[in-house]
Amino acid sequence: MKLYTRTIPQILPDWATMATQSAGLFEVEMSNPNLHQLLEIAQTLISLIATHRDYKQLLDEGYSPDLNIADAQTALTYLQWEIDRNREPSV
């Protein structure tokens, strides 16, 4: 699986195997991350978006979508709960 981004941290996360740069984008190879890892990545990205100054400026200018950042975070949280519930042994 590959992820494309404009920036990457100096130290790649353990799920990233390689990063190359081309045409202003980094291509990051992902080493078969499990669903839990993908959810963590998604939650982190959504949190970064929510606190980004450009996003905050859009909100200040009246941007108000039907679904917002909190809705996305909630959806990911519900998915995580479902994954955790399915991992619990049956009683």
C-alpha positions as YAML, in Angstrom:
chain: A
units: angstrom
residues:
- id: 1
  name: MET
  ca: [0.00, 0.00, 0.00]
- id: 2
  name: LYS
  ca: [1.27, 3.48, -0.78]
- id: 3
  name: LEU
  ca: [0.59, 6.84, 0.79]
- id: 4
  name: TYR
  ca: [1.35, 10.16, -0.91]
- id: 5
  name: THR
  ca: [2.11, 13.26, 1.11]
- id: 6
  name: ARG
  ca: [3.84, 16.61, 0.77]
- id: 7
  name: THR
  ca: [5.76, 16.25, 4.01]
- id: 8
  name: ILE
  ca: [7.03, 13.39, 6.15]
- id: 9
  name: PRO
  ca: [8.64, 13.26, 9.59]
- id: 10
  name: GLN
  ca: [12.39, 12.82, 9.75]
- id: 11
  name: ILE
  ca: [11.92, 9.44, 11.40]
- id: 12
  name: LEU
  ca: [9.39, 7.28, 9.62]
- id: 13
  name: PRO
  ca: [6.81, 5.37, 11.66]
- id: 14
  name: ASP
  ca: [7.37, 1.63, 11.97]
- id: 15
  name: TRP
  ca: [4.63, 0.88, 9.42]
- id: 16
  name: ALA
  ca: [6.49, 2.79, 6.71]
- id: 17
  name: THR
  ca: [9.16, 0.85, 4.88]
- id: 18
  name: MET
  ca: [10.46, 3.43, 2.41]
- id: 19
  name: ALA
  ca: [9.90, 6.96, 1.21]
- id: 20
  name: THR
  ca: [10.88, 8.46, -2.12]
- id: 21
  name: GLN
  ca: [10.34, 11.99, -3.38]
- id: 22
  name: SER
  ca: [9.13, 12.86, -6.86]
- id: 23
  name: ALA
  ca: [7.31, 15.87, -8.30]
- id: 24
  name: GLY
  ca: [7.02, 17.52, -4.90]
- id: 25
  name: LEU
  ca: [5.37, 14.51, -3.24]
- id: 26
  name: PHE
  ca: [6.73, 11.80, -1.00]
- id: 27
  name: GLU
  ca: [5.65, 8.27, -1.80]
- id: 28
  name: VAL
  ca: [5.61, 6.21, 1.38]
- id: 29
  name: GLU
  ca: [5.43, 2.44, 1.15]
- id: 30
  name: MET
  ca: [3.30, 0.96, 3.89]
- id: 31
  name: SER
  ca: [4.20, -2.51, 5.10]
- id: 32
  name: ASN
  ca: [0.76, -4.11, 5.33]
- id: 33
  name: PRO
  ca: [-0.59, -2.04, 8.22]
- id: 34
  name: ASN
  ca: [-3.43, -3.63, 10.12]
- id: 35
  name: LEU
  ca: [-6.78, -1.87, 10.51]
- id: 36
  name: HIS
  ca: [-5.89, -0.66, 14.00]
- id: 37
  name: GLN
  ca: [-2.75, 1.06, 12.67]
- id: 38
  name: LEU
  ca: [-4.72, 2.66, 9.84]
- id: 39
  name: LEU
  ca: [-7.27, 4.00, 12.32]
- id: 40
  name: GLU
  ca: [-4.50, 5.52, 14.43]
- id: 41
  name: ILE
  ca: [-3.02, 7.17, 11.34]
- id: 42
  name: ALA
  ca: [-6.42, 8.49, 10.28]
- id: 43
  name: GLN
  ca: [-7.17, 9.87, 13.76]
- id: 44
  name: THR
  ca: [-3.80, 11.60, 13.84]
- id: 45
  name: LEU
  ca: [-4.33, 13.16, 10.41]
- id: 46
  name: ILE
  ca: [-7.83, 14.35, 11.30]
- id: 47
  name: SER
  ca: [-6.51, 15.92, 14.51]
- id: 48
  name: LEU
  ca: [-3.81, 17.72, 12.54]
- id: 49
  name: ILE
  ca: [-6.41, 19.01, 10.08]
- id: 50
  name: ALA
  ca: [-8.68, 20.20, 12.90]
- id: 51
  name: THR
  ca: [-5.89, 22.28, 14.43]
- id: 52
  name: HIS
  ca: [-4.38, 23.55, 11.17]
- id: 53
  name: ARG
  ca: [-4.49, 27.31, 10.75]
- id: 54
  name: ASP
  ca: [-5.81, 27.07, 7.17]
- id: 55
  name: TYR
  ca: [-8.71, 24.90, 8.32]
- id: 56
  name: LYS
  ca: [-9.45, 27.27, 11.18]
- id: 57
  name: GLN
  ca: [-9.41, 30.17, 8.72]
- id: 58
  name: LEU
  ca: [-11.96, 28.39, 6.53]
- id: 59
  name: LEU
  ca: [-14.21, 27.97, 9.57]
- id: 60
  name: ASP
  ca: [-13.81, 31.64, 10.45]
- id: 61
  name: GLU
  ca: [-14.82, 32.53, 6.89]
- id: 62
  name: GLY
  ca: [-18.05, 30.59, 7.25]
- id: 63
  name: TYR
  ca: [-17.14, 27.10, 6.03]
- id: 64
  name: SER
  ca: [-19.74, 24.77, 7.54]
- id: 65
  name: PRO
  ca: [-20.10, 21.40, 5.82]
- id: 66
  name: ASP
  ca: [-22.97, 19.03, 6.62]
- id: 67
  name: LEU
  ca: [-20.41, 16.61, 8.05]
- id: 68
  name: ASN
  ca: [-17.42, 17.98, 9.92]
- id: 69
  name: ILE
  ca: [-14.16, 16.93, 11.54]
- id: 70
  name: ALA
  ca: [-15.94, 15.80, 14.70]
- id: 71
  name: ASP
  ca: [-18.19, 13.53, 12.62]
- id: 72
  name: ALA
  ca: [-15.14, 11.93, 11.03]
- id: 73
  name: GLN
  ca: [-13.50, 11.42, 14.42]
- id: 74
  name: THR
  ca: [-16.69, 9.89, 15.78]
- id: 75
  name: ALA
  ca: [-16.98, 7.49, 12.84]
- id: 76
  name: LEU
  ca: [-13.41, 6.30, 13.40]
- id: 77
  name: THR
  ca: [-14.03, 5.93, 17.14]
- id: 78
  name: TYR
  ca: [-17.12, 3.78, 16.48]
- id: 79
  name: LEU
  ca: [-15.09, 1.63, 14.10]
- id: 80
  name: GLN
  ca: [-12.37, 1.22, 16.73]
- id: 81
  name: TRP
  ca: [-14.96, 0.22, 19.33]
- id: 82
  name: GLU
  ca: [-16.37, -2.39, 16.96]
- id: 83
  name: ILE
  ca: [-12.91, -3.81, 16.30]
- id: 84
  name: ASP
  ca: [-12.16, -3.92, 20.04]
- id: 85
  name: ARG
  ca: [-15.54, -5.54, 20.79]
- id: 86
  name: ASN
  ca: [-14.88, -8.25, 18.20]
- id: 87
  name: ARG
  ca: [-11.45, -8.98, 19.71]
- id: 88
  name: GLU
  ca: [-12.90, -9.65, 23.18]
- id: 89
  name: PRO
  ca: [-13.31, -13.33, 23.98]
- id: 90
  name: SER
  ca: [-16.89, -14.55, 24.25]
- id: 91
  name: VAL
  ca: [-18.08, -15.22, 27.80]
...
